Amino acid sequence: MRDTMTKFPYLRQDFLASIVVFLVAVPLCIGVAVASGVPAELGLITGIVGGLVTGLMRGSSLQVSGPAAGMTVLVFEAVSQFGVAALGVIVLMAGLLQLAMGFLGIGRWFRAISVSVVEGMLCGIGLVIIAGQIYAAAGLKAPESGIGKIAGLPGAFTDALGSTEAMTSLAIGAGSIAVIVLWKKLPKAVQSVPGALAAVVLATVATLAFSLPVATVEVEGLLGVIQPPGTEALSQLAGPAIWGTIIAFALIASAESLFSAAAVDRLHDGPRTQYNKEMIAQGAGNTVCGLLGALPMTAVIVRSSANVNAGAKTKASRVLHGVWLLLFAAAMPWALALIPLPALAGILVHAGWKLIPFRQVVALWRAHKGEALILVVTAVSIVAVNMFEGVLIGLALSVVKTAWEASHVKLEVIDKGAGPIQAYLSGNATFLRLPKILDSLESLPQDRPVELDLSGLHHLDHACRTALESWAERHSATGTEPVKVREPEPAPEAEKVTAA
C-alpha cells in the first residue's frame, strides 16, 4: 500500500474526485443522448471513451470530456437529416479533422475566436435546448426548427393543460429543476451527491412509488447500440451536404473544448493546457466515438469544474470516472429503464439555462455595445436558422467589426486661401473607409491645385490606393495643376525586423 502511495501520491484525492465526476456524468450522458434523438447508451459510450481514451492523453490534465449539452442541437439536426447510422461517420471524420488541426498546430488559434461569438453560440444553443426540452418534459413532440419550438410553446402548454398524463409528466420535469436549484441550498454534506443525480433518483422513486404514467428511457443494451460506420453510411461522404455538418462538428467541438480548457486553467494551479495536444486528444476521442457510432465528445466545464472542486490532482481522476461509467453501463443497464424522460428533460432545461450568459450580456452592453450585438445576433441566428450558419454569421460580423475598428483614418484639409489645398491622410486607409474619404476629397474645389499627403498612413490597402489614384486623375483632368501625392514613408529596417 505504501509503495502504491509512493508511485501515486494523489491516488486518494483522484479516486474520490472520480466518484464525484461519475455521479455528475451519469445523468448528463443519458440526458444529452435522449435529447439528441439517439439511444441513451450512446451517451454513456461517449463518456466512457472520454475517460479511457481522451483521459489518458496529454493536453489538459484536469478537464473531463464526454457528451455535451452544447452539441445537442447540432447532433439532433444531423440525426434528423442523415439518420442515426450516419452519426458515426460524421463523428469519425470530425475526429480526424481535429487530429489534423492538432498536428498542424492550429489548436492554439482557437483562442483567437471572439468570446462574444462563443457566448452567443452557447446562448442560442441554450434557448433551443430549453424550448425543445419543455416539449419533452410534457411528453409532446417538438417542432424541428428553433423558431418553431419557441413559437409553438403557447400551443404546447394549451395541449398539456387538457391532458392528465402531460401535466403529470410536466410536473416531474418541473420538480427535477426545483431539486437541482434547491439542492445547492442544502448542507455541504448533502451536496456531495450532485443535484442532477438527486433529481433523477427522486423522480424515479416517485414514478415507481405512485405508478405515474410517464415515459421512461428505452434500453437496448450497451453492445446492441454500437453501430460502426457501414458502407451505406460511408457512401454519404460523396455528397457535399454532410461535409458542412462534419466541419461544424469539428469546429464547434474544438472551440467548446479549448474554451473549457482556458476556464479550467483558471480554477487550479497545476500544469497549464497544451492546446495543440488537447486538440489531438479530443480528435482521438472523437475518432473512437465515430468508430463506435457514438455521440461526439467535447470537454465539459460542468464535469471539469466538479473534478477540480473535488480535489483532483492528476488525469487519474478522469480515467477512473470512465471506468465507473463502463461498470455502470455493463452491470446495471436495467437501471436506465427506470429513469423518467421528463426528469432528464428537466436536467437539460437547467443546463440550457446555465448556457445563457445573462451577466455577460449586461456587462458587454455597458462596456462594448458592439460585442454585445455580436453575441445577440449569433444567438438569434442559431435559433432562426441553424447552429452552423448562426456561428458563421457571428464570426463574419466579428471580423467586419474588427476590420472597421482597425481602419481608423483621419483626413485633415488645410486651405490658406492662396496656393494649393493641402490634404493630410493619417491612420489606416481601407476599403471600409473609402466612402468617407472620397466624399471629402470630391468636395474640394475643382479649380484649385491639391497636394495629397499620405505619409501619415500606417496602412493603405489596394482598393484605397486605386480609388485615390482615380480621384487624382479626375481632379487633374479639370485643367488645374496635377495633384501632387506624397507616398507613405516605408518602415525603418529595424521595425521591419521586429515585425517579422
C-alpha positions as CSV (number, residue, x, y, z in Angstrom):
1,M,0.0,0.0,0.0
2,R,2.8,2.3,0.9
3,D,4.6,1.6,-2.4
4,T,1.3,2.4,-4.2
5,M,1.0,5.7,-2.4
6,T,4.6,6.5,-3.3
7,K,4.0,5.9,-7.0
8,F,0.7,7.6,-7.0
9,P,0.9,10.3,-4.2
10,Y,-2.6,11.7,-5.1
11,L,-4.4,8.4,-5.5
12,R,-6.9,9.1,-2.7
13,Q,-7.8,12.6,-3.9
14,D,-8.1,11.4,-7.5
15,F,-10.2,8.3,-6.5
16,L,-12.7,10.5,-4.6
17,A,-12.8,13.1,-7.3
18,S,-13.5,10.3,-9.9
19,I,-16.6,9.2,-7.9
20,V,-18.0,12.8,-7.9
21,V,-17.4,13.2,-11.6
22,F,-19.0,9.8,-12.3
23,L,-22.1,10.8,-10.4
24,V,-22.3,14.1,-12.3
25,A,-21.7,12.5,-15.6
26,V,-24.3,9.7,-15.5
27,P,-27.5,11.8,-15.7
28,L,-25.9,14.2,-18.2
29,C,-24.6,11.4,-20.5
30,I,-28.1,9.9,-20.6
31,G,-29.9,13.2,-20.9
32,V,-27.8,14.5,-23.7
33,A,-28.2,11.2,-25.7
34,V,-32.0,11.2,-25.3
35,A,-32.3,14.9,-26.2
36,S,-30.1,14.2,-29.3
37,G,-32.5,11.6,-30.5
38,V,-30.3,8.6,-30.0
39,P,-30.3,5.6,-27.6
40,A,-29.3,6.5,-24.0
41,E,-26.4,4.1,-24.1
42,L,-24.6,6.0,-26.8
43,G,-24.2,8.9,-24.3
44,L,-22.6,6.5,-21.8
45,I,-20.2,5.2,-24.5
46,T,-19.0,8.7,-25.3
47,G,-18.5,9.3,-21.6
48,I,-16.5,6.1,-21.3
49,V,-14.3,7.0,-24.3
50,G,-13.8,10.5,-22.9
51,G,-12.4,8.9,-19.7
52,L,-10.5,5.9,-21.0
53,V,-9.1,7.4,-24.3
54,T,-9.0,11.2,-24.1
55,G,-8.4,11.0,-20.3
56,L,-5.2,9.1,-20.8
57,M,-3.8,11.6,-23.3
58,R,-1.8,14.8,-22.8
59,G,-3.3,18.3,-23.1
60,S,-5.3,19.5,-20.2
61,S,-4.8,17.2,-17.2
62,L,-7.9,18.0,-15.2
63,Q,-10.7,18.7,-17.6
64,V,-13.2,15.9,-18.3
65,S,-14.6,15.0,-21.7
66,G,-17.9,13.5,-22.7
67,P,-21.2,14.3,-24.5
68,A,-22.1,17.9,-24.1
69,A,-25.3,19.8,-24.0
70,G,-23.8,22.4,-26.3
71,M,-23.7,19.8,-29.1
72,T,-27.2,18.5,-28.6
73,V,-28.9,20.8,-31.1
74,L,-26.3,20.0,-33.8
75,V,-26.5,16.3,-33.2
76,F,-30.3,16.3,-33.3
77,E,-30.2,18.2,-36.6
78,A,-27.7,15.7,-38.1
79,V,-29.6,12.7,-36.9
80,S,-32.8,14.1,-38.3
81,Q,-31.2,14.9,-41.7
82,F,-28.8,11.9,-42.2
83,G,-30.1,9.2,-39.8
84,V,-28.5,7.6,-36.7
85,A,-26.5,5.3,-38.9
86,A,-24.6,8.3,-40.4
87,L,-23.7,9.7,-37.0
88,G,-20.7,7.5,-36.6
89,V,-19.3,8.7,-40.0
90,I,-19.8,12.3,-39.1
91,V,-18.1,12.0,-35.7
92,L,-15.3,9.9,-37.2
93,M,-14.5,12.4,-39.9
94,A,-14.8,15.3,-37.4
95,G,-12.3,13.5,-35.1
96,L,-9.9,13.0,-38.0
97,L,-10.2,16.8,-38.8
98,Q,-9.4,17.6,-35.2
99,L,-6.4,15.3,-35.2
100,A,-5.2,17.1,-38.4
101,M,-5.7,20.5,-36.8
102,G,-3.8,19.4,-33.7
103,F,-0.8,18.0,-35.6
104,L,-0.7,21.1,-37.8
105,G,-0.6,23.4,-34.7
106,I,-4.0,25.0,-35.3
107,G,-5.3,24.3,-31.8
108,R,-3.9,27.4,-30.3
109,W,-5.6,29.6,-32.9
110,F,-9.0,28.7,-31.5
111,R,-8.0,31.0,-28.6
112,A,-8.4,33.9,-31.1
113,I,-12.1,33.2,-31.7
114,S,-14.2,36.1,-30.4
115,V,-15.6,35.3,-26.9
116,S,-18.8,37.1,-27.9
117,V,-19.3,34.6,-30.8
118,V,-18.7,31.6,-28.4
119,E,-21.1,33.0,-25.8
120,G,-23.6,33.8,-28.4
121,M,-23.4,30.3,-29.7
122,L,-23.9,28.9,-26.2
123,C,-26.8,31.3,-25.7
124,G,-28.5,30.2,-28.9
125,I,-28.0,26.6,-28.1
126,G,-29.4,27.1,-24.6
127,L,-32.5,28.7,-25.9
128,V,-33.1,25.9,-28.4
129,I,-32.5,23.3,-25.7
130,I,-34.9,24.9,-23.2
131,A,-37.6,25.2,-25.8
132,G,-37.2,21.7,-27.1
133,Q,-37.0,20.0,-23.7
134,I,-40.2,21.7,-22.5
135,Y,-42.0,19.6,-25.1
136,A,-40.1,16.5,-23.9
137,A,-41.0,17.3,-20.3
138,A,-44.7,17.4,-21.3
139,G,-44.4,14.2,-23.4
140,L,-45.1,16.1,-26.6
141,K,-43.4,16.1,-30.0
142,A,-41.3,19.2,-30.6
143,P,-41.2,21.1,-33.9
144,E,-37.9,20.6,-35.8
145,S,-36.8,24.3,-36.2
146,G,-35.7,26.5,-33.3
147,I,-38.2,29.2,-34.3
148,G,-40.9,26.5,-34.5
149,K,-40.0,25.3,-31.0
150,I,-40.3,28.7,-29.4
151,A,-43.4,29.8,-31.4
152,G,-45.2,26.6,-30.6
153,L,-44.8,26.8,-26.8
154,P,-48.1,28.6,-26.1
155,G,-50.0,25.9,-28.1
156,A,-48.0,23.2,-26.3
157,F,-49.0,24.5,-22.9
158,T,-52.6,24.6,-24.0
159,D,-52.4,21.0,-25.2
160,A,-50.7,19.9,-21.9
161,L,-53.5,21.5,-19.8
162,G,-56.0,19.2,-21.4
163,S,-54.1,16.0,-20.7
164,T,-53.6,14.5,-17.2
165,E,-50.6,12.5,-18.5
166,A,-49.0,15.6,-20.0
167,M,-49.4,17.6,-16.8
168,T,-48.0,14.7,-14.7
169,S,-45.0,14.5,-17.0
170,L,-44.6,18.3,-16.9
171,A,-44.7,18.2,-13.0
172,I,-41.9,15.6,-12.9
173,G,-39.8,17.8,-15.2
174,A,-40.5,20.9,-13.1
175,G,-39.8,19.0,-9.9
176,S,-36.5,17.9,-11.2
177,I,-35.5,21.5,-12.0
178,A,-36.6,22.6,-8.5
179,V,-34.5,19.8,-6.9
180,I,-31.4,20.9,-8.8
181,V,-31.9,24.6,-7.9
182,L,-32.7,24.0,-4.2
183,W,-30.0,21.3,-3.8
184,K,-27.3,24.0,-3.6
185,K,-29.0,25.5,-0.5
186,L,-28.7,22.3,1.5
187,P,-25.8,21.4,3.8
188,K,-22.4,20.7,2.2
189,A,-22.5,17.1,3.3
190,V,-25.7,16.6,1.3
191,Q,-24.3,18.4,-1.7
192,S,-21.6,15.7,-2.0
193,V,-24.3,14.0,-4.1
194,P,-24.8,16.0,-7.3
195,G,-28.1,17.8,-7.7
196,A,-28.8,16.3,-11.1
197,L,-28.3,12.8,-9.8
198,A,-30.5,13.5,-6.8
199,A,-33.2,14.8,-9.2
200,V,-33.1,11.7,-11.3
201,V,-33.2,9.4,-8.3
202,L,-36.1,11.2,-6.6
203,A,-38.1,11.4,-9.9
204,T,-37.5,7.6,-10.4
205,V,-38.6,6.8,-6.9
206,A,-41.7,9.0,-7.2
207,T,-42.6,7.4,-10.5
208,L,-42.3,3.9,-9.2
209,A,-44.0,4.6,-5.8
210,F,-47.1,6.2,-7.3
211,S,-47.1,4.3,-10.7
212,L,-47.1,7.6,-12.6
213,P,-48.0,7.5,-16.3
214,V,-44.7,8.9,-17.6
215,A,-42.4,7.7,-20.4
216,T,-39.1,6.2,-19.3
217,V,-35.7,5.6,-21.0
218,E,-35.7,2.9,-23.7
219,V,-32.9,0.4,-23.2
220,E,-31.2,-1.5,-26.0
221,G,-28.1,-2.8,-24.2
222,L,-24.5,-1.4,-24.5
223,L,-23.4,-3.8,-27.2
224,G,-26.8,-3.5,-29.0
225,V,-26.3,0.2,-29.8
226,I,-22.7,0.1,-31.0
227,Q,-23.0,0.7,-34.8
228,P,-19.7,1.1,-36.6
229,P,-20.0,3.1,-39.9
230,G,-21.2,0.8,-42.7
231,T,-20.8,1.1,-46.4
232,E,-24.1,2.9,-46.9
233,A,-23.2,5.5,-44.3
234,L,-19.7,6.0,-45.7
235,S,-21.2,6.5,-49.2
236,Q,-22.9,9.7,-47.9
237,L,-19.4,11.3,-47.8
238,A,-19.7,11.6,-51.6
239,G,-22.4,14.2,-51.2
240,P,-21.5,17.8,-50.2
241,A,-24.3,18.2,-47.6
242,I,-22.8,16.0,-45.0
243,W,-19.4,17.8,-45.1
244,G,-20.9,21.0,-43.7
245,T,-22.1,19.1,-40.7
246,I,-18.7,17.4,-40.3
247,I,-16.9,20.7,-40.3
248,A,-19.5,22.2,-37.9
249,F,-18.9,19.2,-35.5
250,A,-15.1,19.6,-35.7
251,L,-15.0,23.4,-35.3
252,I,-17.7,23.7,-32.6
253,A,-16.5,20.8,-30.5
254,S,-12.9,22.1,-30.7
255,A,-13.9,25.6,-29.8
256,E,-16.0,24.4,-26.8
257,S,-13.2,22.1,-25.6
258,L,-10.5,24.7,-25.8
259,F,-12.6,27.5,-24.2
260,S,-13.4,25.0,-21.5
261,A,-9.7,24.3,-21.0
262,A,-9.0,28.0,-20.6
263,A,-11.7,28.2,-18.0
264,V,-10.4,25.1,-16.1
265,D,-6.9,26.5,-16.1
266,R,-8.3,29.4,-14.0
267,L,-9.6,27.0,-11.4
268,H,-6.3,25.3,-10.4
269,D,-2.6,26.0,-10.1
270,G,-1.4,22.8,-11.8
271,P,0.1,22.4,-15.3
272,R,-1.4,24.7,-18.0
273,T,-3.3,23.3,-21.0
274,Q,-1.2,22.5,-24.1
275,Y,-3.7,23.5,-26.7
276,N,-2.5,21.5,-29.7
277,K,-2.1,18.4,-27.6
278,E,-5.6,18.8,-26.2
279,M,-6.9,19.2,-29.8
280,I,-5.2,15.9,-30.6
281,A,-6.7,14.2,-27.5
282,Q,-10.2,15.4,-28.4
283,G,-9.7,14.3,-32.0
284,A,-8.6,10.8,-30.9
285,G,-11.6,10.5,-28.6
286,N,-14.0,11.6,-31.4
287,T,-12.4,9.2,-33.8
288,V,-13.0,6.3,-31.4
289,C,-16.5,7.5,-30.8
290,G,-17.1,7.6,-34.5
291,L,-15.9,4.1,-35.0
292,L,-18.4,3.0,-32.3
293,G,-21.3,5.1,-33.7
294,A,-21.5,7.1,-30.5
295,L,-22.1,10.8,-29.8
296,P,-19.4,13.4,-30.4
297,M,-17.5,14.5,-27.3
298,T,-16.1,17.8,-26.0
299,A,-14.5,18.8,-22.8
300,V,-17.4,19.7,-20.5
301,I,-17.0,22.6,-18.0
302,V,-19.6,21.2,-15.6
303,R,-17.8,17.9,-15.1
304,S,-14.3,19.5,-15.3
305,S,-15.2,22.1,-12.6
306,A,-16.6,19.3,-10.4
307,N,-13.4,17.4,-10.9
308,V,-11.2,20.3,-9.8
309,N,-13.5,21.2,-6.9
310,A,-13.5,17.6,-5.7
311,G,-9.7,17.8,-5.2
312,A,-8.4,16.0,-8.3
313,K,-4.7,16.4,-8.9
314,T,-3.9,14.3,-11.9
315,K,-5.5,12.7,-15.0
316,A,-6.2,9.6,-13.0
317,S,-9.5,11.0,-11.8
318,R,-10.9,11.4,-15.3
319,V,-9.7,7.9,-16.3
320,L,-11.3,6.3,-13.3
321,H,-14.6,8.1,-14.0
322,G,-14.6,6.4,-17.4
323,V,-14.0,3.0,-15.6
324,W,-17.0,3.7,-13.3
325,L,-19.2,4.6,-16.3
326,L,-18.2,1.4,-18.1
327,L,-19.0,-0.7,-15.0
328,F,-22.4,1.0,-14.6
329,A,-23.4,0.6,-18.2
330,A,-22.3,-3.1,-18.3
331,A,-23.6,-4.1,-14.8
332,M,-26.7,-2.0,-14.4
333,P,-28.4,-1.5,-17.7
334,W,-31.8,-2.2,-16.1
335,A,-31.4,1.0,-14.0
336,L,-31.6,3.1,-17.2
337,A,-35.1,1.7,-18.0
338,L,-36.4,3.1,-14.7
339,I,-35.4,6.7,-15.4
340,P,-38.4,9.0,-16.3
341,L,-37.7,11.0,-19.5
342,P,-39.2,14.3,-18.1
343,A,-36.6,14.1,-15.3
344,L,-33.8,14.1,-17.9
345,A,-35.7,16.9,-19.8
346,G,-35.7,19.0,-16.6
347,I,-31.9,18.4,-16.1
348,L,-31.3,19.7,-19.7
349,V,-33.6,22.7,-19.2
350,H,-31.5,23.7,-16.3
351,A,-28.3,23.0,-18.3
352,G,-29.6,25.1,-21.2
353,W,-30.4,28.0,-18.8
354,K,-26.9,28.0,-17.5
355,L,-25.6,28.3,-21.1
356,I,-27.3,31.7,-21.4
357,P,-24.8,34.4,-20.3
358,F,-27.1,36.9,-18.7
359,R,-24.5,38.7,-16.7
360,Q,-22.0,38.8,-19.6
361,V,-24.6,40.4,-21.9
362,V,-25.3,43.2,-19.4
363,A,-21.6,43.8,-18.8
364,L,-20.8,43.8,-22.5
365,W,-23.6,46.2,-23.3
366,R,-22.2,48.7,-20.8
367,A,-18.6,48.4,-21.9
368,H,-18.7,47.1,-25.5
369,K,-22.0,47.5,-27.2
370,G,-20.6,46.1,-30.5
371,E,-19.6,42.9,-28.8
372,A,-22.9,42.6,-27.1
373,L,-24.6,43.0,-30.5
374,I,-22.5,40.2,-32.0
375,L,-23.5,37.9,-29.1
376,V,-27.2,38.6,-29.5
377,V,-27.1,38.3,-33.4
378,T,-25.2,35.0,-33.1
379,A,-27.8,33.6,-30.6
380,V,-30.8,34.8,-32.7
381,S,-29.2,33.4,-35.9
382,I,-28.8,30.0,-34.3
383,V,-32.4,30.0,-33.2
384,A,-33.7,31.3,-36.6
385,V,-31.5,29.3,-39.0
386,N,-29.3,26.6,-37.6
387,M,-26.2,26.3,-35.4
388,F,-23.6,26.1,-38.1
389,E,-24.8,29.0,-40.2
390,G,-25.5,31.0,-37.0
391,V,-21.9,30.7,-35.9
392,L,-20.7,31.7,-39.3
393,I,-22.9,34.8,-39.2
394,G,-21.4,35.6,-35.8
395,L,-17.8,35.1,-37.0
396,A,-18.4,37.2,-40.1
397,L,-19.9,40.0,-38.0
398,S,-17.0,39.8,-35.6
399,V,-14.5,40.1,-38.5
400,V,-16.3,43.1,-40.0
401,K,-16.4,44.8,-36.6
402,T,-12.7,44.2,-36.1
403,A,-11.8,45.5,-39.5
404,W,-14.0,48.6,-39.1
405,E,-12.4,49.4,-35.8
406,A,-8.9,48.8,-37.1
407,S,-9.4,51.1,-40.1
408,H,-9.3,54.4,-38.2
409,V,-8.4,57.1,-40.7
410,K,-8.3,60.9,-40.4
411,L,-8.4,63.4,-43.3
412,E,-7.3,66.9,-42.5
413,V,-7.7,69.7,-45.1
414,I,-5.7,72.9,-44.9
415,D,-6.7,75.8,-47.2
416,K,-4.8,79.0,-46.6
417,G,-6.8,80.8,-49.4
418,A,-3.7,81.1,-51.7
419,G,-1.6,78.3,-53.1
420,P,-2.5,74.6,-53.2
421,I,-5.0,73.0,-50.9
422,Q,-3.2,70.5,-48.6
423,A,-5.0,67.2,-47.7
424,Y,-3.3,65.0,-45.0
425,L,-4.4,61.4,-44.5
426,S,-3.3,59.5,-41.4
427,G,-4.1,56.2,-39.8
428,N,-5.3,53.1,-41.7
429,A,-6.9,53.6,-45.0
430,T,-9.0,50.6,-46.0
431,F,-12.0,50.0,-48.3
432,L,-14.3,50.3,-45.3
433,R,-13.5,54.0,-45.0
434,L,-13.4,54.7,-48.8
435,P,-16.9,56.4,-48.9
436,K,-15.9,58.9,-46.2
437,I,-12.5,59.7,-47.8
438,L,-13.8,60.1,-51.3
439,D,-16.8,62.3,-50.2
440,S,-14.3,64.7,-48.5
441,L,-11.9,64.8,-51.4
442,E,-14.6,65.2,-54.1
443,S,-16.0,68.2,-52.2
444,L,-12.7,70.1,-52.7
445,P,-12.8,73.0,-55.3
446,Q,-12.2,71.6,-58.8
447,D,-10.3,74.8,-59.9
448,R,-7.6,74.7,-57.2
449,P,-4.4,72.6,-57.1
450,V,-4.3,69.9,-54.4
451,E,-1.4,68.3,-52.5
452,L,-2.3,64.9,-51.1
453,D,0.0,63.8,-48.3
454,L,-0.2,60.1,-47.5
455,S,3.0,60.0,-45.3
456,G,0.9,59.7,-42.1
457,L,-0.7,56.4,-43.2
458,H,0.3,53.2,-41.4
459,H,-1.6,51.0,-43.9
460,L,-3.0,51.7,-47.4
461,D,-4.9,48.8,-49.0
462,H,-5.2,48.2,-52.7
463,A,-8.8,49.3,-53.0
464,C,-8.0,52.6,-51.3
465,R,-4.9,53.2,-53.4
466,T,-6.7,52.6,-56.6
467,A,-9.6,54.9,-55.6
468,L,-7.2,57.7,-54.6
469,E,-5.3,57.4,-57.9
470,S,-8.6,57.5,-59.9
471,W,-9.7,60.6,-57.9
472,A,-6.3,62.3,-58.6
473,E,-6.6,61.6,-62.3
474,R,-10.1,63.1,-62.4
475,H,-9.1,66.2,-60.4
476,S,-6.0,66.7,-62.6
477,A,-8.1,66.5,-65.7
478,T,-10.1,69.7,-64.9
479,G,-7.2,71.9,-66.1
480,T,-5.5,72.7,-62.8
481,E,-2.1,71.6,-61.8
482,P,-1.8,67.8,-61.4
483,V,-2.4,66.5,-57.9
484,K,0.8,66.1,-56.0
485,V,0.9,62.9,-54.0
486,R,3.4,62.2,-51.1
487,E,3.6,58.5,-50.6
488,P,3.6,56.8,-47.2
489,E,7.1,56.5,-45.8
490,P,8.5,52.9,-45.6
491,A,9.0,51.5,-42.2
492,P,12.6,51.6,-40.8
493,E,14.6,48.4,-41.3
494,A,14.7,47.8,-37.5
495,E,10.9,48.0,-37.3
496,K,10.6,45.5,-40.2
497,V,12.8,43.0,-38.5
498,T,10.9,43.4,-35.2
499,A,7.5,43.0,-37.0
500,A,8.8,39.9,-38.8
